[in-house]
Amino acid sequence: MNLEQLGEVSAAIRNQVGRVLLGQDELIEHVLVAIVARGHVLIEGVPGLGKTLLVRVLSKVVGCTDKRIQFTPDLMPSDVTGGNVFNQGAGRFEFIEGPIFAQFVLADEINRAPAKTQSALLEAMAESSVSTDGVTRTLSRPFFVMATQNPVESQGTYPLPEAQLDRFLLKISVGHPEREVEMQILRNHLAGFNPSDLEDAGLEQVVDAEGVRAMQEAVGGVNVSEALLAYVTEIVARTRDHRSIFVGASPRGSISLAVAARARAALHGRDFAIPDDVKALAPAVLRHRLMLQPDAEFEGLSADNCLEQILAEVPVPKAVT
């Protein structure tokens, strides 16, 4: 698959998903960026905004298997990864795969589970494999995890440590839709749309799992100039010097921003990344990698406020091709 074809395919995917998930164009694009960049996404938003629906629709449109894991305080690591079960008929232990062995995995309310269960998922995300009882099993490709968490409720939750948050390529904040969009959602539901049954939604499969892997391979054909690399480096470096930021982004943040920018360029059918790719993705790539100073939080500042200031101050390179 060449980059022109990738741009056409990504536009078709966005069109199909947008027919069901209304008013979330930026969310859809960010998730596609993560998929083709072989990363994972953490989505923060209140319940009822269509996060589960997004994974189900995407998996249907791109022809991938999908599983949903509802994280709860009593969820065990083996409930995620699977484990050995004794087969009395055969007289031996057999490994039963857990939901992590799907190609698209929704980890719903990931902060509801204790640290050891979170770690089981995050290890699979980092290594693309699962190790149980001394045996390592490779996960299928593509492998994409979309985790969600509720920013409002804190009772009975286990917040993800910064080191684990850093494993996500993007952290996306989802808000409520515009009123016109919400009215259209109401019309669709009253006309018979059922989000639990997508067979009647008229969705068309655009690619299959092999096609998604081809999209991921095609991203390597996008050029990222030295000037743009310097731009990315300067943005991330300023997060370490900003007066309101206690801990800035690590080199993994720089890598993630460059990789995500390259993926966005590919989705738009370009063979070179531009500063707009970096600007569009910098908040989603970096917001969860920053720790603010206590006085900044007291003043009501957020990581997004700091990043907005940094992006306004860093000079934009003129020539990047």
C-alpha positions in Angstrom: 0.0 0.0 0.0 1.4 3.4 -1.0 0.7 6.7 0.8 -1.9 7.9 -1.7 -3.8 4.7 -1.2 -3.4 5.0 2.6 -4.9 8.5 2.5 -7.9 7.2 0.5 -8.4 4.2 2.9 -8.2 6.4 6.0 -10.7 8.8 4.5 -13.1 5.9 3.8 -12.7 4.6 7.4 -13.4 8.1 8.8 -16.5 8.4 6.7 -17.8 5.0 7.7 -17.2 5.5 11.5 -18.5 9.1 11.3 -21.8 7.8 10.1 -22.4 6.2 13.5 -20.2 8.2 15.9 -21.4 11.7 15.2 -19.5 14.9 16.0 -16.3 13.2 17.0 -14.1 13.8 14.0 -11.0 14.7 16.0 -11.4 11.6 18.2 -11.7 9.4 15.2 -8.6 10.8 13.6 -6.5 10.6 16.8 -7.5 6.9 17.2 -6.6 6.2 13.6 -3.2 7.9 14.2 -2.6 5.6 17.1 -3.6 2.5 15.2 -1.3 3.2 12.2 1.5 4.3 14.5 1.2 1.0 16.4 0.4 2.9 19.7 -2.4 2.8 22.2 -4.9 5.4 23.4 -6.3 6.4 26.8 -9.6 8.2 26.6 -10.9 10.3 29.4 -14.5 11.3 29.5 -17.8 10.8 31.4 -19.9 7.8 30.5 -22.2 7.9 27.5 -20.0 9.6 25.0 -19.6 6.6 22.6 -16.2 5.2 23.6 -17.4 1.6 23.6 -19.2 2.2 20.3 -16.1 3.6 18.7 -14.1 0.5 19.2 -16.9 -1.8 18.0 -17.5 0.3 14.9 -13.8 0.6 14.1 -13.2 -3.1 14.4 -16.1 -3.8 12.1 -15.0 -1.3 9.5 -11.4 -2.5 9.5 -12.3 -6.2 9.8 -10.5 -6.9 13.1 -11.6 -8.9 16.1 -12.6 -6.9 19.2 -13.1 -7.6 22.9 -14.2 -5.5 25.8 -12.8 -5.8 29.3 -14.8 -4.2 32.1 -12.2 -3.4 34.8 -13.5 -3.9 38.3 -11.7 -4.0 41.8 -11.9 -7.8 41.8 -10.6 -8.3 38.3 -7.5 -10.6 38.3 -4.5 -10.5 35.9 -5.6 -13.9 34.5 -9.0 -12.5 33.7 -7.1 -10.3 31.2 -4.4 -12.5 29.9 -6.0 -16.0 30.3 -4.4 -18.9 32.1 -3.9 -22.7 32.3 -7.0 -24.8 33.0 -6.8 -28.5 33.7 -8.6 -30.6 31.1 -9.8 -33.7 32.8 -10.5 -35.6 29.6 -7.0 -35.0 28.2 -5.3 -35.2 31.6 -3.3 -32.1 31.1 -3.3 -28.3 31.6 -4.4 -26.2 28.6 -4.0 -22.5 28.1 -7.3 -20.6 27.7 -6.8 -17.3 26.0 -8.1 -14.2 27.7 -9.7 -11.2 26.0 -6.3 -9.6 25.5 -5.8 -11.9 22.5 -8.2 -9.8 20.4 -6.8 -7.3 17.8 -8.8 -4.4 19.2 -9.2 -4.4 23.0 -11.4 -1.9 24.9 -10.2 -1.6 28.5 -13.2 0.1 30.0 -12.6 2.1 33.2 -9.0 0.9 33.6 -8.6 2.8 36.8 -11.2 0.6 38.5 -8.8 -2.3 38.7 -5.8 -2.7 41.1 -2.2 -2.1 40.0 -1.4 -5.8 39.4 -4.3 -6.1 36.9 -3.4 -2.8 35.2 0.2 -4.0 34.9 -1.0 -7.2 33.1 -2.6 -5.1 30.4 0.2 -2.6 30.2 2.8 -5.3 29.8 0.9 -6.7 26.9 0.8 -3.2 25.4 4.5 -2.6 25.8 5.7 -6.1 24.6 2.9 -7.2 22.3 3.1 -10.5 24.1 1.8 -12.3 27.2 3.9 -14.4 29.6 2.1 -16.9 31.8 3.7 -19.8 33.7 7.0 -19.2 32.0 5.6 -19.3 28.4 5.5 -16.2 26.2 2.7 -15.9 23.7 2.8 -13.3 20.9 -0.3 -11.3 20.4 -1.9 -10.9 17.0 -1.2 -7.9 14.7 -2.6 -5.4 14.6 -2.9 -5.1 18.4 -4.6 -1.9 19.6 -5.8 -1.0 23.1 -8.2 1.8 23.9 -8.5 2.3 27.6 -11.0 4.6 29.2 -11.3 6.3 32.5 -13.9 8.5 34.2 -12.5 11.9 35.2 -15.3 12.6 37.7 -15.5 9.7 40.0 -12.5 8.9 42.2 -14.0 6.7 44.9 -12.9 3.1 44.5 -10.4 3.9 41.8 -6.7 3.1 41.4 -5.1 6.0 39.4 -2.6 5.0 36.8 1.0 5.8 37.9 2.9 8.2 35.6 5.2 5.5 34.4 2.2 3.5 33.2 0.5 6.5 31.7 3.7 7.0 29.6 3.0 3.8 27.8 0.0 5.3 26.0 0.8 7.1 22.8 -2.2 9.5 23.2 -4.4 10.6 25.9 -7.6 12.1 24.5 -10.2 14.1 26.4 -13.7 13.7 25.1 -16.3 16.3 25.7 -20.0 16.5 25.1 -21.3 17.0 21.5 -22.6 20.2 20.1 -26.4 20.7 20.5 -27.1 20.2 16.8 -25.1 16.9 16.9 -26.9 15.7 20.0 -30.2 16.4 18.3 -29.2 14.3 15.3 -28.2 11.5 17.8 -31.6 11.7 19.2 -33.2 11.5 15.8 -31.2 8.4 14.9 -32.1 6.6 18.1 -35.8 7.4 17.7 -35.6 6.2 14.1 -34.5 2.8 15.4 -30.7 2.9 15.6 -29.5 0.4 18.2 -25.8 0.8 19.2 -25.7 -2.8 20.5 -26.7 -4.1 17.1 -24.5 -2.7 14.3 -25.8 -5.0 11.6 -28.5 -2.6 10.6 -26.3 0.4 10.6 -25.2 -0.2 7.0 -21.5 -0.1 7.7 -19.1 -1.3 5.0 -15.8 -3.0 5.8 -13.1 -0.9 4.2 -10.0 -3.1 4.9 -9.1 -6.2 6.8 -6.4 -7.0 9.3 -3.8 -7.5 6.6 -4.8 -4.1 5.2 -4.3 -2.4 8.6 -0.8 -4.0 8.8 -0.1 -2.6 5.3 -1.2 0.8 6.5 1.2 0.6 9.4 4.1 -0.4 7.1 3.3 2.4 4.7 3.8 5.0 7.4 7.6 4.3 7.2 7.6 6.1 3.8 6.9 9.5 5.4 9.8 11.8 5.7 10.4 13.8 8.9 13.0 16.5 8.2 15.8 17.6 10.5 14.0 20.9 10.9 10.8 19.2 12.1 12.8 17.0 14.5 14.4 20.1 16.0 10.9 21.6 16.4 9.7 18.5 18.2 12.8 18.4 20.4 12.4 22.1 21.3 8.7 21.6 22.3 9.5 18.7 24.6 12.6 20.4 26.0 10.5 23.4 27.1 8.2 21.2 29.0 11.2 20.5 31.3 12.0 24.2 31.8 8.4 25.6 32.1 7.9 27.2 35.5 4.5 25.6 36.0 5.7 22.0 35.2 7.4 20.0 37.9 8.3 17.0 35.7 8.5 17.4 31.9 8.2 14.8 29.1 11.0 12.2 28.7 12.7 11.3 25.4 9.8 8.8 24.9 7.6 11.9 24.6 9.8 13.2 21.8 9.7 9.8 20.0 5.9 9.6 20.4 5.3 13.1 19.1 7.5 12.5 16.0 5.9 9.0 15.4 2.4 10.4 15.8 3.1 13.4 13.5 4.4 11.0 10.8 1.3 8.8 11.2 -1.0 11.8 10.8 0.9 12.9 7.6 0.4 9.4 6.2 -3.3 9.4 7.0 -3.6 12.6 4.9 -1.7 11.0 2.0 1.4 13.1 2.4 5.0 11.7 2.2 6.3 14.4 4.6 5.3 15.6 8.0 4.6 19.3 8.6 4.5 21.5 11.8 0.7 21.4 11.7 0.9 17.6 12.3 3.0 18.3 15.4 0.7 21.1 16.6 -2.4 19.0 16.1 -1.1 16.1 18.2 1.2 17.7 20.8 -1.6 18.1 23.5 -2.8 14.5 23.1 0.8 13.1 23.1 2.2 15.1 26.0 -0.6 16.0 28.4 -0.3 12.7 30.3 3.5 12.9 30.5 3.6 16.1 32.5 3.4 16.7 36.3 2.5 20.2 37.3 3.8 22.3 40.2 1.5 22.3 43.2 1.0 26.1 42.9 0.0 25.8 39.2 -2.7 23.2 40.1 -3.9 25.5 42.9 -4.2 28.3 40.3 -6.3 26.1 38.1 -3.8 25.6 35.4 -3.7 22.4 33.4 -1.2 20.6 31.3 -3.0 21.8 28.2 -2.6 25.4 29.3 1.1 24.9 29.6 1.4 23.2 26.2 -0.7 25.9 24.5 1.8 28.5 25.8 4.8 26.4 24.7 3.4 25.9 21.2 2.8 29.6 20.9 6.4 30.4 21.9 8.4 27.9 20.0 9.3 29.2 16.5 7.8 27.2 13.7 10.3 25.9 11.1 9.8 27.4 7.6 11.2 24.6 5.4 10.4 21.0 6.4 10.3 19.0 3.2 
